[in-house]
Amino acid sequence: MEDLKVVHKSEIELQGDRYEVTVYCREDGKHFAETHFTPEDIIIHDGDSLEEVLQKHEKLLPLAITSRRVVREVRDLSP
């Protein structure tokens, strides 16, 4: 299993909820950010640097949150 190092951890508030963002650095120097919605539902973005992966994650995380909310609303309206 690859050695991963946590290089950044923060919380972001979006649409009234708080989400934890954790960024790891791989052995090869590449980075990836992840946010857990549930143990089975995780969004991950990767990039060459901490800055790149954070920019990507912060840009796309709101889309992931919105799409999950829409799916829940549709399920709640289904007969």
N, CA, C and O atoms as CSV, one atom per row, in Angstrom:
chain,resi,resn,atom,element,x,y,z
A,1,MET,N,N,0.835,-1.175,0.000
A,1,MET,CA,C,0.000,0.000,0.000
A,1,MET,C,C,0.886,1.246,0.000
A,1,MET,O,O,1.902,1.299,0.693
A,2,GLU,N,N,0.493,2.227,-0.771
A,2,GLU,CA,C,1.257,3.450,-0.932
A,2,GLU,C,C,1.253,4.297,0.348
A,2,GLU,O,O,0.244,4.385,1.048
A,3,ASP,N,N,2.399,4.914,0.632
A,3,ASP,CA,C,2.490,5.828,1.769
A,3,ASP,C,C,1.845,7.156,1.396
A,3,ASP,O,O,2.190,7.748,0.373
A,4,LEU,N,N,0.912,7.627,2.217
A,4,LEU,CA,C,0.249,8.901,1.993
A,4,LEU,C,C,0.535,9.810,3.175
A,4,LEU,O,O,0.588,9.361,4.320
A,5,LYS,N,N,0.718,11.088,2.887
A,5,LYS,CA,C,0.969,12.062,3.939
A,5,LYS,C,C,-0.110,13.140,3.870
A,5,LYS,O,O,-0.346,13.716,2.808
A,6,VAL,N,N,-0.766,13.414,5.000
A,6,VAL,CA,C,-1.740,14.498,5.058
A,6,VAL,C,C,-0.965,15.808,5.035
A,6,VAL,O,O,-0.115,16.051,5.892
A,7,VAL,N,N,-1.265,16.661,4.040
A,7,VAL,CA,C,-0.559,17.932,3.914
A,7,VAL,C,C,-1.483,19.134,4.156
A,7,VAL,O,O,-1.020,20.269,4.265
A,8,HIS,N,N,-2.774,18.875,4.239
A,8,HIS,CA,C,-3.719,19.962,4.482
A,8,HIS,C,C,-5.038,19.373,4.961
A,8,HIS,O,O,-5.497,18.345,4.465
A,9,LYS,N,N,-5.636,20.050,5.938
A,9,LYS,CA,C,-6.952,19.642,6.408
A,9,LYS,C,C,-7.693,20.913,6.791
A,9,LYS,O,O,-7.168,21.748,7.527
A,10,SER,N,N,-8.920,21.056,6.286
A,10,SER,CA,C,-9.709,22.237,6.610
A,10,SER,C,C,-11.183,21.907,6.476
A,10,SER,O,O,-11.560,20.834,6.003
A,11,GLU,N,N,-12.005,22.848,6.902
A,11,GLU,CA,C,-13.449,22.724,6.717
A,11,GLU,C,C,-13.901,23.858,5.826
A,11,GLU,O,O,-13.353,24.959,5.866
A,12,ILE,N,N,-14.903,23.574,5.025
A,12,ILE,CA,C,-15.474,24.575,4.138
A,12,ILE,C,C,-16.982,24.579,4.368
A,12,ILE,O,O,-17.596,23.520,4.499
A,13,GLU,N,N,-17.575,25.758,4.417
A,13,GLU,CA,C,-19.012,25.859,4.574
A,13,GLU,C,C,-19.630,26.145,3.218
A,13,GLU,O,O,-19.271,27.113,2.547
A,14,LEU,N,N,-20.558,25.296,2.828
A,14,LEU,CA,C,-21.253,25.434,1.551
A,14,LEU,C,C,-22.722,25.123,1.756
A,14,LEU,O,O,-23.081,24.107,2.351
A,15,GLN,N,N,-23.559,26.004,1.258
A,15,GLN,CA,C,-25.003,25.798,1.287
A,15,GLN,C,C,-25.497,25.472,2.700
A,15,GLN,O,O,-26.393,24.647,2.876
A,16,GLY,N,N,-24.910,26.121,3.693
A,16,GLY,CA,C,-25.359,25.960,5.071
A,16,GLY,C,C,-24.809,24.761,5.814
A,16,GLY,O,O,-25.132,24.572,6.987
A,17,ASP,N,N,-24.001,23.955,5.181
A,17,ASP,CA,C,-23.397,22.792,5.837
A,17,ASP,C,C,-21.881,22.918,5.794
A,17,ASP,O,O,-21.323,23.615,4.946
A,18,ARG,N,N,-21.222,22.228,6.729
A,18,ARG,CA,C,-19.762,22.236,6.796
A,18,ARG,C,C,-19.225,20.883,6.308
A,18,ARG,O,O,-19.762,19.823,6.632
A,19,TYR,N,N,-18.155,20.959,5.524
A,19,TYR,CA,C,-17.554,19.755,4.954
A,19,TYR,C,C,-16.053,19.791,5.215
A,19,TYR,O,O,-15.412,20.834,5.083
A,20,GLU,N,N,-15.507,18.651,5.584
A,20,GLU,CA,C,-14.070,18.547,5.809
A,20,GLU,C,C,-13.369,18.193,4.507
A,20,GLU,O,O,-13.801,17.304,3.773
A,21,VAL,N,N,-12.286,18.900,4.234
A,21,VAL,CA,C,-11.451,18.641,3.057
A,21,VAL,C,C,-10.084,18.200,3.563
A,21,VAL,O,O,-9.443,18.907,4.340
A,22,THR,N,N,-9.646,17.038,3.122
A,22,THR,CA,C,-8.325,16.528,3.488
A,22,THR,C,C,-7.523,16.336,2.207
A,22,THR,O,O,-7.999,15.730,1.247
A,23,VAL,N,N,-6.297,16.861,2.209
A,23,VAL,CA,C,-5.424,16.718,1.039
A,23,VAL,C,C,-4.238,15.864,1.443
A,23,VAL,O,O,-3.615,16.078,2.483
A,24,TYR,N,N,-3.943,14.897,0.600
A,24,TYR,CA,C,-2.824,13.970,0.807
A,24,TYR,C,C,-1.786,14.170,-0.286
A,24,TYR,O,O,-2.102,14.591,-1.399
A,25,CYS,N,N,-0.544,13.859,0.053
A,25,CYS,CA,C,0.532,13.821,-0.927
A,25,CYS,C,C,0.961,12.362,-1.069
A,25,CYS,O,O,1.207,11.671,-0.082
A,26,ARG,N,N,1.043,11.915,-2.316
A,26,ARG,CA,C,1.497,10.553,-2.595
A,26,ARG,C,C,3.028,10.502,-2.629
A,26,ARG,O,O,3.699,11.534,-2.625
A,27,GLU,N,N,3.549,9.303,-2.663
A,27,GLU,CA,C,5.002,9.111,-2.736
A,27,GLU,C,C,5.611,9.777,-3.968
A,27,GLU,O,O,6.754,10.233,-3.925
A,28,ASP,N,N,4.850,9.834,-5.072
A,28,ASP,CA,C,5.357,10.421,-6.312
A,28,ASP,C,C,5.218,11.940,-6.367
A,28,ASP,O,O,5.534,12.552,-7.388
A,29,GLY,N,N,4.748,12.557,-5.278
A,29,GLY,CA,C,4.619,14.007,-5.230
A,29,GLY,C,C,3.277,14.546,-5.691
A,29,GLY,O,O,3.004,15.734,-5.522
A,30,LYS,N,N,2.433,13.700,-6.269
A,30,LYS,CA,C,1.090,14.108,-6.687
A,30,LYS,C,C,0.212,14.258,-5.448
A,30,LYS,O,O,0.478,13.650,-4.411
A,31,HIS,N,N,-0.823,15.062,-5.562
A,31,HIS,CA,C,-1.727,15.328,-4.455
A,31,HIS,C,C,-3.147,14.911,-4.810
A,31,HIS,O,O,-3.513,14.847,-5.983
A,32,PHE,N,N,-3.942,14.627,-3.783
A,32,PHE,CA,C,-5.376,14.455,-3.995
A,32,PHE,C,C,-6.134,14.931,-2.773
A,32,PHE,O,O,-5.681,14.801,-1.636
A,33,ALA,N,N,-7.309,15.490,-3.046
A,33,ALA,CA,C,-8.182,15.999,-1.986
A,33,ALA,C,C,-9.410,15.121,-1.930
A,33,ALA,O,O,-9.886,14.621,-2.949
A,34,GLU,N,N,-9.914,14.939,-0.724
A,34,GLU,CA,C,-11.136,14.150,-0.586
A,34,GLU,C,C,-12.049,14.762,0.454
A,34,GLU,O,O,-11.602,15.372,1.426
A,35,THR,N,N,-13.334,14.586,0.227
A,35,THR,CA,C,-14.375,14.974,1.171
A,35,THR,C,C,-15.333,13.806,1.270
A,35,THR,O,O,-15.819,13.298,0.260
A,36,HIS,N,N,-15.602,13.382,2.507
A,36,HIS,CA,C,-16.511,12.270,2.767
A,36,HIS,C,C,-17.906,12.822,3.047
A,36,HIS,O,O,-18.094,13.618,3.967
A,37,PHE,N,N,-18.870,12.398,2.255
A,37,PHE,CA,C,-20.268,12.714,2.535
A,37,PHE,C,C,-20.838,11.650,3.470
A,37,PHE,O,O,-21.528,11.957,4.442
A,38,THR,N,N,-20.539,10.414,3.157
A,38,THR,CA,C,-20.848,9.251,3.986
A,38,THR,C,C,-19.657,8.308,3.821
A,38,THR,O,O,-18.807,8.548,2.964
A,39,PRO,N,N,-19.575,7.241,4.621
A,39,PRO,CA,C,-18.453,6.308,4.422
A,39,PRO,C,C,-18.404,5.709,3.010
A,39,PRO,O,O,-17.335,5.326,2.534
A,40,GLU,N,N,-19.553,5.630,2.348
A,40,GLU,CA,C,-19.596,5.052,1.003
A,40,GLU,C,C,-19.599,6.108,-0.100
A,40,GLU,O,O,-19.533,5.758,-1.279
A,41,ASP,N,N,-19.674,7.371,0.249
A,41,ASP,CA,C,-19.791,8.449,-0.735
A,41,ASP,C,C,-18.698,9.483,-0.489
A,41,ASP,O,O,-18.789,10.310,0.418
A,42,ILE,N,N,-17.662,9.412,-1.324
A,42,ILE,CA,C,-16.485,10.266,-1.167
A,42,ILE,C,C,-16.199,10.931,-2.499
A,42,ILE,O,O,-16.215,10.278,-3.542
A,43,ILE,N,N,-15.934,12.237,-2.464
A,43,ILE,CA,C,-15.520,12.922,-3.687
A,43,ILE,C,C,-14.016,13.146,-3.604
A,43,ILE,O,O,-13.501,13.584,-2.576
A,44,ILE,N,N,-13.315,12.843,-4.699
A,44,ILE,CA,C,-11.856,12.927,-4.741
A,44,ILE,C,C,-11.442,13.675,-5.998
A,44,ILE,O,O,-11.978,13.437,-7.080
A,45,HIS,N,N,-10.488,14.577,-5.845
A,45,HIS,CA,C,-9.876,15.268,-6.982
A,45,HIS,C,C,-8.372,15.153,-6.839
A,45,HIS,O,O,-7.842,15.180,-5.729
A,46,ASP,N,N,-7.683,15.025,-7.966
A,46,ASP,CA,C,-6.232,14.930,-7.892
A,46,ASP,C,C,-5.587,16.030,-8.707
A,46,ASP,O,O,-6.220,16.656,-9.557
A,47,GLY,N,N,-4.301,16.252,-8.427
A,47,GLY,CA,C,-3.550,17.277,-9.139
A,47,GLY,C,C,-2.075,17.165,-8.845
A,47,GLY,O,O,-1.639,16.322,-8.061
A,48,ASP,N,N,-1.310,18.034,-9.493
A,48,ASP,CA,C,0.144,17.994,-9.351
A,48,ASP,C,C,0.650,18.716,-8.105
A,48,ASP,O,O,1.764,18.461,-7.647
A,49,SER,N,N,-0.177,19.627,-7.548
A,49,SER,CA,C,0.268,20.393,-6.390
A,49,SER,C,C,-0.880,20.595,-5.417
A,49,SER,O,O,-2.044,20.384,-5.757
A,50,LEU,N,N,-0.543,21.004,-4.214
A,50,LEU,CA,C,-1.556,21.309,-3.210
A,50,LEU,C,C,-2.493,22.403,-3.724
A,50,LEU,O,O,-3.712,22.284,-3.607
A,51,GLU,N,N,-1.929,23.454,-4.287
A,51,GLU,CA,C,-2.733,24.567,-4.778
A,51,GLU,C,C,-3.691,24.131,-5.878
A,51,GLU,O,O,-4.862,24.511,-5.875
A,52,GLU,N,N,-3.193,23.334,-6.816
A,52,GLU,CA,C,-4.026,22.871,-7.931
A,52,GLU,C,C,-5.194,22.017,-7.437
A,52,GLU,O,O,-6.333,22.201,-7.867
A,53,VAL,N,N,-4.906,21.099,-6.547
A,53,VAL,CA,C,-5.955,20.189,-6.083
A,53,VAL,C,C,-6.978,20.935,-5.228
A,53,VAL,O,O,-8.167,20.622,-5.291
A,54,LEU,N,N,-6.546,21.909,-4.434
A,54,LEU,CA,C,-7.499,22.692,-3.647
A,54,LEU,C,C,-8.392,23.548,-4.541
A,54,LEU,O,O,-9.595,23.652,-4.298
A,55,GLN,N,N,-7.819,24.152,-5.561
A,55,GLN,CA,C,-8.622,24.946,-6.495
A,55,GLN,C,C,-9.668,24.080,-7.181
A,55,GLN,O,O,-10.831,24.469,-7.290
A,56,LYS,N,N,-9.258,22.924,-7.634
A,56,LYS,CA,C,-10.170,22.006,-8.310
A,56,LYS,C,C,-11.274,21.541,-7.360
A,56,LYS,O,O,-12.450,21.532,-7.721
A,57,HIS,N,N,-10.890,21.161,-6.159
A,57,HIS,CA,C,-11.840,20.637,-5.181
A,57,HIS,C,C,-12.841,21.714,-4.765
A,57,HIS,O,O,-14.041,21.447,-4.691
A,58,GLU,N,N,-12.358,22.924,-4.493
A,58,GLU,CA,C,-13.243,24.001,-4.077
A,58,GLU,C,C,-14.181,24.438,-5.191
A,58,GLU,O,O,-15.285,24.908,-4.918
A,59,LYS,N,N,-13.762,24.292,-6.431
A,59,LYS,CA,C,-14.611,24.644,-7.576
A,59,LYS,C,C,-15.691,23.585,-7.811
A,59,LYS,O,O,-16.827,23.921,-8.142
A,60,LEU,N,N,-15.340,22.315,-7.641
A,60,LEU,CA,C,-16.266,21.231,-7.981
A,60,LEU,C,C,-17.074,20.700,-6.804
A,60,LEU,O,O,-18.099,20.050,-7.010
A,61,LEU,N,N,-16.638,20.959,-5.582
A,61,LEU,CA,C,-17.377,20.482,-4.415
A,61,LEU,C,C,-18.813,21.019,-4.371
A,61,LEU,O,O,-19.726,20.250,-4.068
A,62,PRO,N,N,-19.053,22.313,-4.663
A,62,PRO,CA,C,-20.446,22.787,-4.666
A,62,PRO,C,C,-21.331,22.049,-5.671
A,62,PRO,O,O,-22.506,21.806,-5.392
A,63,LEU,N,N,-20.792,21.693,-6.820
A,63,LEU,CA,C,-21.547,20.921,-7.806
A,63,LEU,C,C,-21.899,19.543,-7.267
A,63,LEU,O,O,-23.020,19.071,-7.456
A,64,ALA,N,N,-20.962,18.901,-6.604
A,64,ALA,CA,C,-21.222,17.576,-6.025
A,64,ALA,C,C,-22.298,17.654,-4.950
A,64,ALA,O,O,-23.167,16.785,-4.874
A,65,ILE,N,N,-22.243,18.682,-4.127
A,65,ILE,CA,C,-23.237,18.850,-3.063
A,65,ILE,C,C,-24.615,19.090,-3.660
A,65,ILE,O,O,-25.594,18.470,-3.244
A,66,THR,N,N,-24.692,19.987,-4.632
A,66,THR,CA,C,-25.971,20.295,-5.273
A,66,THR,C,C,-26.561,19.072,-5.944
A,66,THR,O,O,-27.760,18.823,-5.817
A,67,SER,N,N,-25.751,18.302,-6.655
A,67,SER,CA,C,-26.278,17.123,-7.352
A,67,SER,C,C,-26.802,16.085,-6.363
A,67,SER,O,O,-27.808,15.429,-6.633
A,68,ARG,N,N,-26.140,15.931,-5.232
A,68,ARG,CA,C,-26.617,14.985,-4.223
A,68,ARG,C,C,-27.934,15.451,-3.605
A,68,ARG,O,O,-28.809,14.635,-3.314
A,69,ARG,N,N,-28.074,16.750,-3.407
A,69,ARG,CA,C,-29.333,17.287,-2.874
A,69,ARG,C,C,-30.480,17.100,-3.859
A,69,ARG,O,O,-31.593,16.757,-3.459
A,70,VAL,N,N,-30.219,17.322,-5.124
A,70,VAL,CA,C,-31.255,17.131,-6.149
A,70,VAL,C,C,-31.706,15.677,-6.173
A,70,VAL,O,O,-32.904,15.403,-6.243
A,71,VAL,N,N,-30.769,14.752,-6.118
A,71,VAL,CA,C,-31.117,13.331,-6.114
A,71,VAL,C,C,-31.970,12.994,-4.905
A,71,VAL,O,O,-32.961,12.274,-5.031
A,72,ARG,N,N,-31.603,13.504,-3.731
A,72,ARG,CA,C,-32.413,13.255,-2.525
A,72,ARG,C,C,-33.820,13.815,-2.664
A,72,ARG,O,O,-34.794,13.161,-2.290
A,73,GLU,N,N,-33.926,15.031,-3.205
A,73,GLU,CA,C,-35.253,15.645,-3.379
A,73,GLU,C,C,-36.111,14.847,-4.344
A,73,GLU,O,O,-37.303,14.661,-4.099
A,74,VAL,N,N,-35.534,14.376,-5.425
A,74,VAL,CA,C,-36.285,13.567,-6.392
A,74,VAL,C,C,-36.729,12.273,-5.757
A,74,VAL,O,O,-37.869,11.850,-5.949
A,75,ARG,N,N,-35.853,11.634,-5.002
A,75,ARG,CA,C,-36.226,10.398,-4.318
A,75,ARG,C,C,-37.354,10.624,-3.323
A,75,ARG,O,O,-38.254,9.793,-3.193
A,76,ASP,N,N,-37.301,11.761,-2.616
A,76,ASP,CA,C,-38.349,12.078,-1.631
A,76,ASP,C,C,-39.691,12.347,-2.295
A,76,ASP,O,O,-40.733,12.141,-1.673
A,77,LEU,N,N,-39.692,12.801,-3.541
A,77,LEU,CA,C,-40.930,13.099,-4.266
A,77,LEU,C,C,-41.490,11.879,-5.000
A,77,LEU,O,O,-42.648,11.875,-5.418
A,78,SER,N,N,-40.668,10.856,-5.151
A,78,SER,CA,C,-41.112,9.656,-5.874
A,78,SER,C,C,-42.167,8.919,-5.077
A,78,SER,O,O,-42.078,8.807,-3.854
A,79,PRO,N,N,-43.198,8.403,-5.804
A,79,PRO,CA,C,-44.270,7.662,-5.093
A,79,PRO,C,C,-43.795,6.342,-4.533
A,79,PRO,O,O,-44.576,5.616,-3.917
